Amino acid sequence: MNTGFVLKGNICHTPAPDDLEVLERGVVVCENGVCRGAFDAVPERYAHLEVIDCGDRLILPGLADLHTHAPQYAFCGTGMDYELMDWLLQIAFPEETRYADAAYAEKAYGIFAQKLKEGATTRAVIFGTMHADATLTLMDLMERSGLVSLVGKVNMDRNAPPELTEPGAEQAAADTRRFIEACRKRGYQRTGPIVTPRFVPSCTDALMEKLGAIRREYDLPVQSHLSENPDEVAFVREIAPEAAFYGDAYDRFGLFGRDSRTVMAHCVYSTPEEVQRMLDNGVWVAHCPSSNMNIASGIAPVRRYMEKGLRMGLGTDVSGGSSLSMFRAVTDCIQVSKMYWRYVDRDARPLTFPEALYLATKGGGSFFGSAGSFEDGFAFDAVVLDDSAEPRARALTVAERLERAFYRELDRNGITMKFVRGERII
Amino acid sequence: MNTGFVLKGNICHTPAPDDLEVLERGVVVCENGVCRGAFDAVPERYAHLEVIDCGDRLILPGLADLHTHAPQYAFCGTGMDYELMDWLLQIAFPEETRYADAAYAEKAYGIFAQKLKEGATTRAVIFGTMHADATLTLMDLMERSGLVSLVGKVNMDRNAPPELTEPGAEQAAADTRRFIEACRKRGYQRTGPIVTPRFVPSCTDALMEKLGAIRREYDLPVQSHLSENPDEVAFVREIAPEAAFYGDAYDRFGLFGRDSRTVMAHCVYSTPEEVQRMLDNGVWVAHCPSSNMNIASGIAPVRRYMEKGLRMGLGTDVSGGSSLSMFRAVTDCIQVSKMYWRYVDRDARPLTFPEALYLATKGGGSFFGSAGSFEDGFAFDAVVLDDSAEPRARALTVAERLERAFYRELDRNGITMKFVRGERII
């Protein structure tokens, strides 16, 4: 392993939401996979390290995708004329049944892992399907990609087509344990399992209870969906009447923060009580603006969540979201916040570019510990971006080039190097 | 000139908003620049024509960008943290002053024309700046690009920085006449002038009156902005109290349809009276969803406009819009229509992909006569798209591939051929 080096170029990161720090021709230092800070020039104590000069390129922290569905990438950008519940039945579930087929899973997940690797994402929290074997295949591929990821074998034992319904909580729990044990045996360095009840409509209380026990036993993180769509929220109220609110239906089973690291996707319609519980329990929000537009869910009150101090990052939510690009997630996040300000809450200021970048880097990165910033002690995840193929009529500042790179999605073909925990993977 | 040929491939077009016609391995016939229709196989009467076999590629009509600002492309994707009036003063106007410099105009417009040519756009309605010479340079470049375009020397004689304020209506009119005469002398085949009062806040009545006279005299089309932002609409009410509504401030001077082909960008806040006048006068709407999000203007009621039968197309509105891609405009249009449905008017159904595609092709194409469809008698504008670089885990239908191509913006690097009026330009 590379024990240390210096990356030199135009350093851009957001140590705080309102603080876009730009160091023109600055440096970031990596030692043993850990960032030792961003500086105007190489500090004396690191003078012995090799310098990788990236010239005029932009260097930014790796981005964290807090919510995405690997099996759905196969239809990404299609089937967008539906709303959530119809979309699940017509588009998403039929695709997910295909992952009973090992060969299909290998092929489809291979494409997903490759695409994720090619982009600016360095860390991801990922849904598989209910199929343990296919999900292990996905994890093997993610491990090989060099990205850091948490991957869930999905649990669902009701309200789905028979082929996607686990045969009872007992069997589901046994499969999940087998999946977790298999993960351990494979000795992944950067890939781990995450407990994944699909969402309340898909999981009986019996299953939830077993998942809560598994979570405690193996001390695992949790991911699920929360308060995404009005119809879904109404349905949850109906099928989980004993829950005080949607999130409480997870919390009752120990699947909503507290001593478990938990991320909930969407939170478009979270009530004040739900938000308070998320704050109390330290639950992360995965804000997924593209998906929330595409399946017409709505817009999460991200400014309000920021003001309250909720833990939060961005998710692409492929394939309710139509792009794996976290650059796109950043600009989508800004755009929907403007529509939220315009139509829902005139006191909720639109997000600025630095704020959205913060969510995509340090905000989401915090789910993995210290990641997503070039501060001392953070994991050294970095993306080097060459924007020179985009012609310029005149000089732009580094900050302008950075914003432009996001709006024009230069993560598509502009990434020339990518580091995860100090290891170069592109 | 190529007098006739047949393009063979997967033909996709929208003769009507609710009719996405897909002909797998079908053909479209071109004779003397005019489309003779789309067919399953080459009709006997065209059997003598050369067949260009595009294999498994997608063939769609060229897209019409009904509203974009060429000088603003230089900062496209930057300066997005502003609202309209501030954005004009802080970002747009300072850039536009640069076009007094011929060398800068040549360089910046060269980039713009090249980028527009590389995309899926075949026709465009374009704002220049107030500078006649720079705008002629832009027109020379557009003519050379092979695209069909209407380009306006912008008129503005108030409420702008001194360097962007024409010195009185008299001088502005003289400059505009000189610009139009120069266009005529240059003998463009596919590029024409369009009368372009920037918007009501920028134009005195004296200037508007002269522009109305010029329009009549030269029988020219008209473009401007309309009811984009609440602050702007309020300002217009204040400075044009004699107008019954915003659009009436154009109509009073003969710059709002009737016997002039007129396109108005945005129409987010058009009142029922304004909409009725647009219907009566046959004014086109250029719906610009990206821009309307970026500068936080709002969402135009596109479903309502379609129901009423308003003439309408899409615009990228670079650089309030952050992309020159008309593929992106299509998916943005769908996404904002979903937010409009969710938050503003639950009876305004979201647009479907075929409907948005229709707006981008035949809808906007109608501003140029018969363009944007493969029906008999339409101008032969076509784009051939290779989506094979996007891996597929399984077979997708042609319709799915088309939708995917738009959501993933494959117009960026997937266009392998492009025809305008039957001439191949890529």
Interface residues (C-beta under 8 A of the other chain):
Chain A: Y73 A74 F75 C76 G77 T78 G79 M80 D81 R98 Y104 K107 A108 I111 Q114 M293 N294 A296 S297 G298 I299 S322 S323 T331 I334 Q335 V336 K338 M339 W341 R342 Y343 V344 P350 T352 F353 P391 R392 A393 R394 L396 E400 E403 R404 A405 F406 Y407 R408 E409 R412 N413
Chain B: Y73 A74 F75 C76 G77 T78 G79 M80 D81 R98 Y104 K107 A108 I111 Q114 K115 M293 N294 A296 S297 G298 I299 S322 S323 T331 I334 Q335 V336 K338 M339 W341 R342 Y343 V344 P350 T352 F353 P391 R392 A393 R394 L396 E400 E403 R404 A405 F406 Y407 R408 E409 R412 N413
